[in-house]
Amino acid sequence: MTRPSQPHSPAPPSRSVVIIVDDDAGIRASLDSLFRSVGLETRLFGSPAELLGGTLPDGPGCIVLDVRLPGVSGLDLQGQLTRQGINYPIIFMTGHGDIPMSVRAMKAGAVDFLAKPFRDQDMLDAVTAALERDAQYRAETSAKEDIRTQYETLTAREREVMGHVTAGLMNKQVAGLIGLSEITVKIHRGNVMRKMGVKSLADLVRKAEALGVSQTRRTTDQT
């Protein structure tokens, strides 16, 4: 690595952790010092086995991973982490990189692929991008979980009404389709809006789309 006179990095999300996996103790120590100099926490591992057998932080972070590791390669470790549902963004580093290797890494979701020796600032920039991606992913996941929790409070009939309404059917059409009075459909619809925490049909549709709720298609005999 080559050091700029004053490495700088935008403020990372709070409690962000950079997980470093490299069998070279010198590289691990150098990266540890670099990341801590800009206020980031670190976790150091000398092999994929250490990482898989250790306890990963439960919070925002990213992984800086060497491609050439004893035993399981960095690319293989990337696949193992994905299969285990560990979705930290990954930055690969290598002294022996080639185009097919970098293409495989990027297709599998890597944020960046840095060839050694790299500038410290390039690594900091890559880590900043990775942490921003992870923060966005976690925010979106949390929002979707909140919507799912709201949806689970609906009764079966309310979910049915929600599916028809978000497909574009009017109350009268929904009533005819499921065999209820229009006023009853209006009551169910009101309950859906309240429980889902929305004030407009557009907001309800957005939440239905986020959930992947199947919606009824309008047909010519329903118009």
Backbone bond lengths (Angstrom), bond angles and torsions (degrees), N, CA, C in turn:
res aa  C-N    CA-C-N  psi(-1)  N-CA   C-N-CA  omega(-1)  CA-C   N-CA-C  phi
1 M - - - 1.460 - - 1.517 109.41 -
2 T 1.308 117.71 145.35 1.452 122.57 175.23 1.515 107.92 -112.96
3 R 1.315 117.45 134.57 1.451 121.35 -172.28 1.528 111.57 -99.75
4 P 1.349 118.24 129.58 1.456 119.95 168.28 1.517 108.51 -72.98
5 S 1.351 117.89 165.40 1.459 119.55 -176.66 1.523 111.65 -64.13
6 Q 1.341 118.06 -37.98 1.453 120.89 -179.35 1.528 109.27 -140.31
7 P 1.335 117.68 90.75 1.460 119.42 178.89 1.515 110.20 -61.99
8 H 1.309 116.27 140.92 1.456 119.13 179.65 1.521 109.02 -138.06
9 S 1.314 114.73 154.13 1.458 120.58 -179.54 1.512 108.60 -153.21
10 P 1.359 118.68 140.24 1.451 120.27 175.18 1.517 110.29 -57.36
11 A 1.345 115.70 153.99 1.464 119.74 -179.18 1.522 110.42 -59.00
12 P 1.347 118.06 123.06 1.462 121.62 -179.70 1.514 110.71 -79.36
13 P 1.355 118.32 165.48 1.451 120.39 173.36 1.519 109.98 -58.26
14 S 1.348 116.45 148.84 1.455 120.11 -177.66 1.523 111.44 -59.80
15 R 1.338 115.88 143.88 1.453 124.13 177.22 1.526 112.31 62.45
16 S 1.324 117.55 25.28 1.460 120.33 178.22 1.520 109.79 -71.10
17 V 1.330 115.79 141.17 1.456 121.63 -177.99 1.525 109.58 -125.38
18 V 1.322 116.08 133.26 1.456 121.09 174.15 1.527 107.59 -103.02
19 I 1.332 116.16 120.32 1.460 122.61 -179.49 1.524 107.67 -95.70
20 I 1.322 116.98 119.14 1.463 122.07 -175.97 1.524 108.89 -106.71
21 V 1.341 115.99 125.88 1.465 120.86 178.95 1.527 107.93 -124.84
22 D 1.337 116.20 108.03 1.465 121.76 -179.85 1.518 107.69 -157.17
23 D 1.333 117.79 137.98 1.461 120.19 -179.08 1.526 112.53 -80.57
24 D 1.337 117.55 -6.28 1.458 122.04 178.82 1.533 108.47 -92.52
25 A 1.340 116.42 112.03 1.459 120.87 -177.52 1.528 111.75 -61.14
26 G 1.339 116.65 -33.90 1.458 120.18 179.24 1.516 112.08 -65.41
27 I 1.334 116.26 -42.21 1.466 120.55 177.76 1.525 109.93 -64.04
28 R 1.334 116.41 -44.51 1.461 119.55 179.40 1.530 111.12 -58.28
29 A 1.324 116.12 -44.86 1.467 120.05 -178.60 1.526 111.39 -65.64
30 S 1.333 116.63 -40.21 1.455 120.80 -179.17 1.529 111.19 -65.51
31 L 1.345 116.29 -44.39 1.461 119.88 178.74 1.527 111.06 -67.27
32 D 1.322 116.16 -38.47 1.466 120.39 177.47 1.525 110.04 -57.62
33 S 1.326 116.70 -46.42 1.465 121.28 179.58 1.527 111.18 -64.04
34 L 1.342 116.28 -42.13 1.466 120.69 -179.20 1.518 111.19 -61.40
35 F 1.311 117.24 -49.91 1.461 120.24 -175.61 1.525 111.77 -69.02
36 R 1.318 116.59 -37.48 1.458 119.20 178.79 1.526 111.21 -68.53
37 S 1.329 117.25 -25.33 1.467 120.40 179.55 1.525 111.88 -68.02
38 V 1.330 117.38 -19.23 1.467 120.44 177.02 1.524 111.25 -111.64
39 G 1.337 116.72 19.10 1.454 120.38 171.48 1.508 116.69 86.43
40 L 1.325 117.38 15.40 1.465 120.43 179.76 1.523 111.00 -95.95
41 E 1.313 116.67 144.24 1.455 120.87 172.03 1.527 109.04 -81.90
42 T 1.323 116.63 157.35 1.467 120.05 -179.63 1.529 110.32 -135.79
43 R 1.336 114.35 156.56 1.455 122.42 168.58 1.526 105.98 -132.14
44 L 1.329 118.27 131.03 1.461 121.89 -173.68 1.522 111.06 -111.82
45 F 1.339 115.81 134.01 1.462 122.05 177.72 1.517 108.57 -135.81
46 G 1.355 115.41 139.16 1.452 120.04 -177.61 1.515 114.06 -93.51
47 S 1.342 117.13 -6.60 1.464 120.30 -178.25 1.524 109.81 -161.52
48 P 1.348 117.16 162.19 1.461 120.49 174.79 1.528 112.09 -58.58
49 A 1.343 116.75 -36.66 1.468 120.17 -179.63 1.522 110.73 -62.48
50 E 1.334 116.74 -40.61 1.463 120.09 178.23 1.527 110.55 -62.78
51 L 1.326 115.76 -42.02 1.466 119.94 -179.29 1.525 110.73 -65.19
52 L 1.333 116.53 -49.04 1.456 120.57 -176.93 1.524 112.02 -67.81
53 G 1.332 116.38 -27.61 1.455 119.93 -179.97 1.516 113.83 -91.26
54 G 1.320 115.91 -6.61 1.459 119.95 -178.53 1.515 112.61 -94.36
55 T 1.320 114.96 -175.93 1.464 121.48 178.29 1.519 108.60 -105.55
56 L 1.320 116.25 118.81 1.452 120.55 179.87 1.524 110.10 -86.13
57 P 1.319 117.52 146.16 1.462 120.34 179.80 1.531 110.86 -64.56
58 D 1.320 115.61 142.63 1.460 120.72 179.19 1.517 108.67 -96.81
59 G 1.309 115.95 77.81 1.451 120.89 -177.22 1.503 110.06 -178.19
60 P 1.342 117.25 -176.30 1.460 120.74 -177.14 1.519 112.09 -64.59
61 G 1.312 116.07 142.51 1.452 119.43 179.60 1.509 111.96 179.66
62 C 1.332 115.28 -172.90 1.456 121.70 176.49 1.525 107.59 -153.86
63 I 1.326 116.11 169.92 1.459 121.84 -179.88 1.525 109.47 -118.94
64 V 1.320 116.25 129.64 1.470 122.09 171.03 1.529 105.73 -104.40
65 L 1.322 115.13 114.93 1.466 120.54 -164.98 1.528 111.81 -127.45
66 D 1.323 116.08 127.03 1.465 120.48 175.90 1.530 109.05 -76.58
67 V 1.316 116.73 138.85 1.464 120.46 179.68 1.527 110.98 -72.06
68 R 1.336 116.20 -43.78 1.462 120.94 -175.72 1.525 110.21 -91.27
69 L 1.319 115.82 100.04 1.458 121.48 -179.73 1.528 109.51 -127.09
70 P 1.324 118.31 151.50 1.462 119.78 177.52 1.518 110.76 -66.45
71 G 1.333 116.03 138.40 1.465 119.13 -179.19 1.512 110.89 78.89
72 V 1.316 117.40 -115.44 1.465 122.99 179.37 1.520 109.55 -71.88
73 S 1.325 117.33 128.89 1.463 120.25 179.17 1.524 110.10 -75.88
74 G 1.335 115.21 164.77 1.455 119.15 177.48 1.517 112.65 -59.83
75 L 1.336 116.60 -37.99 1.464 119.96 178.98 1.518 111.20 -65.93
76 D 1.342 116.45 -40.13 1.463 119.34 177.54 1.528 111.15 -66.85
77 L 1.330 116.10 -37.90 1.463 119.99 177.23 1.520 110.52 -62.65
78 Q 1.316 116.46 -38.85 1.467 120.61 176.67 1.527 110.39 -55.75
79 G 1.332 116.57 -44.47 1.456 120.59 179.15 1.523 112.08 -65.64
80 Q 1.333 116.93 -40.32 1.464 120.34 179.16 1.519 111.33 -63.48
81 L 1.313 116.82 -42.62 1.458 120.57 179.55 1.523 111.06 -62.73
82 T 1.331 115.66 -41.43 1.468 119.72 178.86 1.515 110.69 -61.83
83 R 1.336 116.70 -44.81 1.470 120.44 -179.72 1.525 111.96 -64.43
84 Q 1.324 117.38 -27.33 1.462 121.08 179.29 1.525 112.43 -88.85
85 G 1.335 116.02 3.61 1.456 119.74 178.74 1.515 114.13 76.00
86 I 1.334 117.33 19.77 1.464 121.99 177.06 1.520 107.00 -94.15
87 N 1.324 116.19 109.76 1.463 120.15 -166.78 1.520 114.42 -110.50
88 Y 1.322 117.44 27.94 1.457 118.57 176.05 1.530 110.13 -61.27
89 P 1.346 118.02 137.16 1.468 119.38 172.30 1.525 109.77 -61.40
90 I 1.328 116.01 145.08 1.467 120.78 -175.71 1.530 110.97 -119.91
91 I 1.324 114.37 135.14 1.462 121.70 171.19 1.524 106.50 -112.47
92 F 1.327 117.02 120.43 1.458 121.58 179.40 1.525 110.35 -91.17
93 M 1.328 115.56 146.15 1.463 120.99 171.95 1.529 107.90 -134.42
94 T 1.307 115.45 144.82 1.465 119.52 -177.55 1.516 110.78 -157.41
95 G 1.309 114.49 151.68 1.456 120.02 172.54 1.511 111.26 -100.07
96 H 1.325 116.21 -1.34 1.471 121.28 -175.33 1.527 110.52 -133.85
97 G 1.317 117.16 37.33 1.456 119.68 -174.97 1.508 112.79 -71.47
98 D 1.323 115.52 153.54 1.456 120.91 171.99 1.523 108.18 -143.58
99 I 1.310 116.19 170.65 1.458 120.25 -173.36 1.526 112.28 -62.68
100 P 1.346 120.64 -49.34 1.474 119.42 179.84 1.526 112.87 -57.75
101 M 1.332 116.39 -38.35 1.461 120.05 -179.63 1.526 110.96 -64.99
102 S 1.331 117.11 -44.81 1.459 120.27 -178.92 1.521 110.72 -68.18
103 V 1.337 117.37 -37.36 1.469 120.44 178.13 1.520 110.14 -62.97
104 R 1.338 116.80 -43.93 1.465 120.36 178.89 1.525 111.02 -61.29
105 A 1.330 116.25 -42.83 1.465 120.34 -179.56 1.522 111.61 -64.25
106 M 1.323 116.60 -44.17 1.464 120.15 -177.30 1.525 111.07 -69.36
107 K 1.329 116.78 -38.25 1.461 119.84 177.96 1.526 111.60 -63.79
108 A 1.316 115.92 -30.52 1.461 120.30 179.76 1.522 112.07 -83.86
109 G 1.335 117.23 2.37 1.453 120.13 173.29 1.509 116.55 108.81
110 A 1.332 118.13 7.39 1.458 119.62 179.28 1.530 110.34 -63.80
111 V 1.322 115.97 145.20 1.463 120.99 179.69 1.520 110.94 -78.54
112 D 1.338 116.22 -39.84 1.468 120.08 -177.21 1.526 108.87 -156.12
113 F 1.325 114.99 166.32 1.458 122.30 -178.19 1.519 106.31 -140.46
114 L 1.327 116.55 103.74 1.459 121.56 -174.20 1.522 110.98 -106.34
115 A 1.331 115.77 128.91 1.464 121.17 177.52 1.527 109.81 -87.49
116 K 1.323 116.19 133.70 1.466 120.96 176.08 1.527 109.41 -76.34
117 P 1.334 118.89 142.08 1.469 126.74 -4.10 1.532 110.04 -81.14
118 F 1.316 116.29 141.18 1.462 121.27 178.76 1.522 109.32 -117.43
119 R 1.327 115.29 156.79 1.463 119.60 176.64 1.530 109.03 -73.32
120 D 1.310 115.71 144.22 1.461 119.45 177.34 1.522 111.35 -56.79
121 Q 1.343 115.94 -39.35 1.461 118.45 -178.08 1.525 111.58 -65.13
122 D 1.330 116.88 -34.86 1.466 118.88 176.86 1.525 110.61 -63.38
123 M 1.328 116.68 -40.39 1.464 120.17 177.88 1.535 110.73 -65.78
124 L 1.328 116.70 -43.30 1.460 119.65 179.25 1.521 111.49 -62.36
125 D 1.318 115.83 -40.25 1.470 119.30 178.38 1.526 110.55 -63.48
126 A 1.331 116.31 -42.05 1.461 120.18 -179.97 1.526 110.89 -65.30
127 V 1.330 116.97 -41.55 1.460 121.01 179.35 1.529 110.85 -65.74
128 T 1.321 116.68 -40.45 1.463 120.03 177.89 1.526 110.81 -59.91
129 A 1.336 116.21 -44.48 1.470 120.11 178.57 1.524 110.64 -63.46
130 A 1.338 116.47 -39.42 1.467 120.14 -179.73 1.523 111.40 -65.95
131 L 1.329 116.74 -42.29 1.462 120.38 -179.72 1.525 111.36 -66.88
132 E 1.335 116.20 -36.72 1.465 119.38 176.65 1.525 110.51 -65.36
133 R 1.329 116.88 -40.07 1.463 120.43 178.06 1.528 110.53 -63.55
134 D 1.332 116.15 -42.78 1.455 119.62 -178.74 1.527 110.94 -66.13
135 A 1.335 116.90 -40.71 1.461 120.32 178.79 1.525 110.85 -62.08
136 Q 1.340 116.64 -41.50 1.458 120.32 178.62 1.522 111.22 -65.32
137 Y 1.339 116.21 -42.96 1.468 120.55 178.79 1.525 110.91 -60.68
138 R 1.324 116.60 -44.00 1.462 120.41 -179.05 1.529 111.50 -66.72
139 A 1.336 116.70 -38.47 1.468 119.83 178.18 1.523 110.57 -64.53
140 E 1.342 116.62 -43.31 1.460 120.41 -179.71 1.530 110.97 -66.76
141 T 1.329 116.20 -39.67 1.460 120.36 178.86 1.522 111.20 -64.82
142 S 1.339 116.36 -42.12 1.457 120.86 179.26 1.521 110.95 -64.24
143 A 1.350 116.27 -41.63 1.462 119.96 179.54 1.525 110.91 -64.14
144 K 1.336 116.37 -40.08 1.462 119.73 179.64 1.529 110.81 -66.96
145 E 1.326 116.97 -37.57 1.459 120.32 177.85 1.523 111.13 -64.61
146 D 1.346 116.04 -37.40 1.463 119.92 177.28 1.528 110.78 -63.80
147 I 1.334 116.19 -41.60 1.461 120.43 178.84 1.521 110.42 -65.25
148 R 1.319 116.20 -41.63 1.468 120.52 178.69 1.528 110.69 -61.66
149 T 1.328 116.63 -40.20 1.460 120.49 177.59 1.528 110.93 -62.03
150 Q 1.322 116.61 -42.07 1.463 120.43 177.02 1.526 110.73 -62.45
151 Y 1.324 115.76 -44.14 1.467 120.73 -177.07 1.523 110.98 -62.70
152 E 1.314 117.05 -34.93 1.458 120.72 -178.20 1.523 112.56 -70.10
153 T 1.354 117.16 -13.66 1.466 119.47 176.22 1.529 111.94 -81.63
154 L 1.332 118.09 -10.91 1.464 121.54 -179.24 1.522 110.45 -76.70
155 T 1.326 115.52 146.16 1.458 119.80 171.96 1.523 108.95 -75.62
156 A 1.318 116.02 168.94 1.465 120.20 179.81 1.533 110.16 -60.46
157 R 1.330 117.01 -40.59 1.464 120.30 179.74 1.521 111.10 -67.02
158 E 1.328 117.22 -39.78 1.467 120.62 178.70 1.521 110.86 -64.40
159 R 1.322 116.93 -37.85 1.466 119.47 177.18 1.522 110.47 -65.40
160 E 1.323 116.35 -38.68 1.469 120.47 178.59 1.524 110.14 -63.25
161 V 1.319 116.13 -45.57 1.467 120.48 178.78 1.529 109.96 -63.14
162 M 1.313 116.83 -42.39 1.468 120.30 179.32 1.524 110.87 -59.40
163 G 1.337 117.17 -42.58 1.453 120.33 179.50 1.513 112.48 -60.70
164 H 1.339 116.43 -42.80 1.468 119.86 -179.63 1.522 111.38 -70.61
165 V 1.338 116.37 -42.98 1.469 120.60 -177.21 1.527 110.70 -64.75
166 T 1.333 117.28 -43.09 1.468 119.57 -178.89 1.526 112.13 -73.57
167 A 1.349 116.39 -10.84 1.461 119.80 173.80 1.525 111.15 -85.08
168 G 1.333 116.81 -7.02 1.463 120.47 176.07 1.513 114.94 106.30
169 L 1.327 118.29 6.18 1.461 120.44 179.86 1.521 110.70 -80.62
170 M 1.330 115.90 144.52 1.452 121.41 176.28 1.525 109.45 -82.11
171 N 1.328 115.89 164.12 1.463 120.54 -177.53 1.524 111.84 -54.84
172 K 1.329 116.54 -42.65 1.463 121.19 -178.59 1.523 110.73 -62.70
173 Q 1.325 116.59 -40.41 1.461 120.68 179.50 1.529 110.84 -67.96
174 V 1.331 116.51 -41.21 1.461 120.38 178.15 1.515 110.18 -62.30
175 A 1.344 116.12 -42.67 1.462 120.94 -179.55 1.524 110.99 -59.10
176 G 1.336 116.39 -45.37 1.459 120.45 179.74 1.515 112.34 -67.20
177 L 1.310 116.26 -33.09 1.457 120.85 -176.15 1.531 111.95 -72.96
178 I 1.338 117.49 -38.80 1.473 119.46 -175.15 1.530 112.93 -109.00
179 G 1.341 116.96 4.39 1.459 120.28 172.62 1.513 115.26 76.15
180 L 1.336 116.50 37.82 1.456 121.42 175.91 1.516 109.78 -121.28
181 S 1.329 116.66 165.36 1.450 119.82 174.35 1.522 109.09 -74.98
182 E 1.317 116.15 156.94 1.457 120.05 -179.06 1.528 111.21 -63.12
183 I 1.339 117.11 -38.16 1.451 120.42 -179.18 1.530 110.92 -65.27
184 T 1.359 116.23 -35.10 1.466 119.59 177.89 1.524 110.63 -67.45
185 V 1.322 116.16 -40.12 1.466 120.03 176.41 1.524 110.45 -61.36
186 K 1.346 116.41 -40.69 1.464 119.83 178.99 1.522 111.25 -61.73
187 I 1.331 116.23 -38.98 1.471 120.21 178.65 1.530 110.25 -64.92
188 H 1.340 115.86 -46.55 1.469 119.40 178.54 1.529 110.79 -60.91
189 R 1.322 115.26 -41.17 1.466 119.61 -179.51 1.528 110.41 -63.44
190 G 1.313 116.77 -41.76 1.463 120.79 177.87 1.516 111.47 -62.02
191 N 1.339 115.83 -41.47 1.467 119.99 177.70 1.526 110.84 -62.59
192 V 1.334 116.05 -41.04 1.464 120.61 179.30 1.532 110.53 -61.63
193 M 1.316 116.47 -46.71 1.463 120.51 -178.87 1.529 110.52 -61.17
194 R 1.323 116.30 -41.75 1.471 120.14 -178.66 1.524 111.16 -67.90
195 K 1.323 116.43 -48.01 1.467 120.03 -177.19 1.521 112.48 -67.58
196 M 1.325 116.71 -32.65 1.467 120.27 179.57 1.520 112.00 -84.59
197 G 1.340 117.13 -4.18 1.457 120.85 175.30 1.508 114.34 68.35
198 V 1.330 116.92 37.95 1.468 120.74 -179.50 1.522 110.21 -123.43
199 K 1.325 115.57 157.92 1.457 121.36 179.21 1.518 112.80 -116.67
200 S 1.335 116.58 -6.48 1.460 119.65 -179.10 1.521 109.97 -138.87
201 L 1.341 114.79 157.53 1.459 119.80 177.99 1.523 110.59 -64.71
202 A 1.327 116.91 -35.13 1.468 120.30 179.96 1.530 110.43 -60.73
203 D 1.338 116.99 -41.86 1.456 120.21 178.62 1.529 110.91 -65.91
204 L 1.329 116.63 -37.50 1.462 120.60 179.03 1.523 110.45 -65.79
205 V 1.319 116.39 -40.90 1.465 120.79 178.47 1.525 110.36 -61.90
206 R 1.335 116.82 -42.30 1.470 120.24 179.51 1.530 111.06 -61.74
207 K 1.322 116.17 -40.04 1.461 118.80 179.07 1.531 110.89 -69.80
208 A 1.329 116.84 -37.49 1.464 119.73 177.10 1.524 110.59 -62.66
209 E 1.335 116.48 -39.53 1.461 120.57 178.70 1.524 110.95 -66.68
210 A 1.334 116.87 -39.16 1.468 120.37 178.80 1.524 111.22 -63.62
211 L 1.336 116.17 -33.79 1.463 121.17 179.09 1.520 112.84 -79.78
212 G 1.331 116.33 -19.58 1.458 119.54 -173.56 1.511 111.31 72.41
213 V 1.351 116.04 28.70 1.465 120.20 -179.86 1.515 108.77 -67.88
214 S 1.343 116.56 128.08 1.465 119.94 179.17 1.512 109.08 -66.64
215 Q 1.300 115.14 136.60 1.454 120.73 -176.80 1.523 110.26 -117.30
216 T 1.325 115.90 147.65 1.456 121.79 179.12 1.516 110.09 -73.09
217 R 1.313 117.09 132.71 1.458 120.58 175.62 1.520 110.09 -80.01
218 R 1.295 115.87 139.70 1.460 119.30 175.33 1.524 108.33 -75.67
219 T 1.300 116.04 134.53 1.453 121.33 177.03 1.513 108.47 -116.92
220 T 1.311 116.38 164.14 1.461 120.25 -174.59 1.526 112.15 -61.24
221 D 1.343 117.31 -31.67 1.457 117.83 -178.42 1.532 111.97 -81.93
222 Q 1.384 117.68 -0.56 1.452 120.60 175.43 1.504 111.24 -102.25
223 T 1.320 117.99 -3.16 1.454 120.48 -177.29 1.516 109.92 -93.23
